[in-house]
Amino acid sequence: MIIEDERGLRENITTYFTGDGNICESCNTLQSAMDKLVMYEYDCILLDIGLQDGEGFAILDYLKSKKKSESVIIISARNSLDDRIKGLDLGADDYITKPFHLAELKARVMAVLRRKMGSSNGMLTFNEISIDLQGRAVTVNDQHIILTRKEYEMLLYFIANKGKVISKTALAEHLWGDEMDMHNHFDFIYTHIKNLRRKLLDANGRDYLTSIYGIGYKFKAE
């Protein structure tokens, strides 16, 4: 959920994340955000703390009082140390100041979701795939497989977005950031996808990666 009273920024963030296949809701006031939180649960909340009808910190107070599990990233024009400390003390997972690049915001969202998906012992498990988030080690059917750094990051990104169609552009931006501009085609994406799929299959893993013609890829959720 995106809680932001600046219309242009709110719409840009929504468009950017829905373009990856994410389901996004947005609101521009503290009251409308509270109404949604009473009815629904979210994976992650992007929270502007300077709302027209109140301080966004009230959202953090509410989540804490109700013991709700939503991850929260504060997005704010305020860059004071006091605001950062207050937000983190109230339970926010991260704090990013405006202006920011949407690619950086996405990277921070993915980092928060990776931590959320990991269990207390730092392990992330999806069917036969187990990932040691601390040691950056991957096993498939209890068989250790060696991945390059990009293949490892790609696997985490796909699992975090399992069941969603990921565009080639979104995948490239996540893996390479600003360096993506140096490439004029997506051959490097095809190569990493091919190698990751082969390594999973060689360990008798299921073929989760599906190519969506003209768009990108999907990692099967089942």
C-alpha positions in Angstrom: 0.0 0.0 0.0 1.2 3.5 -0.9 0.3 6.2 1.5 1.4 9.5 -0.1 -0.5 12.8 -0.5 1.5 14.0 -3.5 -0.6 12.8 -6.4 2.2 12.7 -9.0 4.6 10.7 -6.9 1.8 8.4 -5.7 0.8 7.6 -9.2 4.4 7.2 -10.4 5.1 4.7 -7.6 1.9 2.8 -8.3 2.5 2.6 -12.0 6.1 1.5 -11.5 5.2 -1.4 -9.1 2.1 -2.6 -10.9 4.1 -2.8 -14.0 6.0 -5.7 -12.4 2.8 -7.5 -11.7 2.5 -6.3 -8.1 -1.0 -5.5 -6.7 -0.9 -2.0 -5.3 -3.4 0.1 -3.4 -2.9 3.8 -2.6 -4.4 6.5 -0.5 -3.6 10.2 0.2 -4.8 10.7 3.8 -4.2 9.3 7.2 -7.9 8.4 7.7 -8.3 6.5 4.4 -5.1 4.6 5.2 -6.5 3.6 8.6 -9.7 2.5 7.0 -7.9 0.2 4.7 -5.6 -1.2 7.4 -8.7 -2.2 9.5 -10.0 -4.3 6.6 -7.0 -5.6 4.8 -3.4 -6.9 5.3 -0.5 -5.9 3.1 3.0 -7.2 2.5 4.6 -3.8 2.5 3.5 -0.2 3.2 5.2 2.9 1.7 4.5 5.6 4.2 4.8 9.4 3.8 4.9 10.8 7.4 3.8 14.3 6.4 0.1 13.8 5.5 -2.4 16.6 5.2 -4.7 15.3 7.9 -2.1 14.0 10.4 1.3 12.5 11.0 2.1 9.2 9.3 3.7 8.0 12.5 0.1 7.3 13.7 0.1 4.4 11.2 3.2 2.9 12.9 1.5 3.3 16.3 -1.6 1.5 15.0 0.4 -1.4 13.4 2.3 -1.9 16.6 -0.8 -1.8 18.9 -2.6 -4.3 16.7 0.5 -6.5 16.3 0.1 -6.4 12.5 2.9 -7.8 10.4 3.1 -5.3 7.5 6.6 -4.1 6.6 6.9 -0.4 6.4 9.3 1.9 4.5 9.0 5.6 5.3 9.2 7.9 2.3 9.6 11.5 3.4 11.0 14.9 2.4 12.2 15.2 6.0 15.8 14.2 6.5 16.2 15.0 10.2 17.9 12.5 12.5 15.0 12.8 15.0 12.4 11.7 12.4 14.5 8.8 11.3 15.1 7.6 14.9 11.4 8.0 15.8 10.2 6.1 12.7 12.6 3.2 13.2 11.8 3.1 17.0 8.1 2.8 16.1 8.8 -0.2 13.9 9.6 1.1 10.4 11.9 -1.2 8.5 13.6 1.5 6.4 13.6 5.2 5.7 14.2 6.8 2.4 14.2 10.6 1.7 12.8 12.4 -1.3 13.7 12.8 -4.0 14.7 9.2 -4.8 15.0 6.9 -7.8 12.2 4.4 -8.2 14.8 1.7 -8.8 16.3 2.4 -5.4 12.9 2.3 -3.8 12.2 -1.1 -5.4 15.5 -2.4 -4.2 14.7 -1.4 -0.7 11.3 -3.0 -0.9 12.8 -6.2 -2.1 15.4 -6.2 0.7 12.7 -5.7 3.3 10.5 -8.5 1.8 13.5 -10.8 1.7 14.1 -10.3 5.4 10.4 -10.8 6.1 10.3 -14.0 4.1 13.4 -15.4 6.0 12.7 -17.3 9.1 14.4 -16.7 12.5 17.3 -18.8 11.5 17.9 -16.9 8.3 16.5 -19.6 6.0 14.1 -19.1 3.1 12.4 -22.2 1.8 10.2 -22.6 -1.3 9.2 -26.2 -2.0 12.5 -28.1 -2.7 14.6 -24.9 -2.8 16.3 -23.7 0.4 18.3 -20.5 0.7 20.7 -19.6 3.5 20.2 -15.8 3.5 23.2 -15.2 5.7 25.6 -17.5 3.9 24.1 -16.8 0.4 24.0 -20.6 -0.1 21.3 -22.4 -2.2 20.3 -26.1 -2.0 17.8 -27.9 -4.1 16.6 -31.3 -2.8 19.4 -31.0 -0.2 21.9 -30.7 -3.0 24.1 -27.6 -2.9 24.2 -25.6 -6.2 26.7 -22.9 -7.1 25.2 -19.7 -8.4 26.8 -16.5 -9.6 25.9 -13.4 -7.7 23.5 -12.3 -10.4 21.9 -15.8 -10.5 21.5 -15.7 -6.7 19.9 -12.2 -6.8 17.6 -13.3 -9.7 16.4 -16.4 -7.8 15.5 -14.3 -4.7 13.8 -11.8 -6.9 11.7 -14.4 -8.6 10.7 -16.2 -5.4 9.7 -12.9 -3.8 7.5 -12.2 -6.9 6.4 -15.8 -7.5 3.3 -16.1 -9.6 3.7 -12.6 -11.0 4.8 -11.7 -14.5 8.2 -9.8 -14.3 9.1 -7.6 -17.3 12.6 -7.9 -18.7 13.1 -4.2 -18.0 12.1 -4.6 -14.3 14.4 -7.6 -14.0 17.3 -5.7 -15.6 16.8 -2.7 -13.4 16.7 -4.8 -10.3 19.9 -6.7 -11.2 22.0 -3.9 -12.8 20.4 -0.6 -11.6 21.8 2.4 -13.5 24.4 0.1 -15.2 21.5 -1.2 -17.3 21.8 1.8 -19.6 25.1 0.4 -20.8 23.2 -2.5 -22.5 21.2 -2.1 -25.7 19.6 -5.5 -25.6 18.5 -8.3 -23.2 20.9 -11.0 -24.2 22.4 -10.9 -20.7 19.0 -11.6 -19.2 18.5 -14.6 -21.4 21.9 -16.0 -20.5 21.3 -15.8 -16.7 17.8 -17.2 -17.0 19.1 -20.1 -19.0 21.9 -20.8 -16.6 19.7 -20.5 -13.5 17.1 -22.9 -15.0 19.7 -25.4 -15.9 21.3 -25.5 -12.5 17.9 -26.0 -10.8 17.0 -28.8 -13.2 20.4 -30.4 -12.8 19.6 -30.7 -9.1 16.2 -32.4 -9.9 14.4 -29.2 -9.2 11.1 -28.3 -10.9 11.1 -26.0 -13.9 9.5 -22.9 -12.3 10.6 -20.4 -14.9 8.2 -19.6 -17.7 8.9 -17.2 -20.6 6.0 -14.8 -21.3 6.4 -13.9 -24.9 7.1 -10.2 -25.6 6.9 -9.3 -21.8 9.3 -11.2 -19.6 9.1 -14.1 -17.2 7.1 -15.7 -14.4 8.2 -17.9 -11.6 5.4 -20.5 -10.9 3.9 -20.1 -7.5 2.9 -23.7 -6.9 
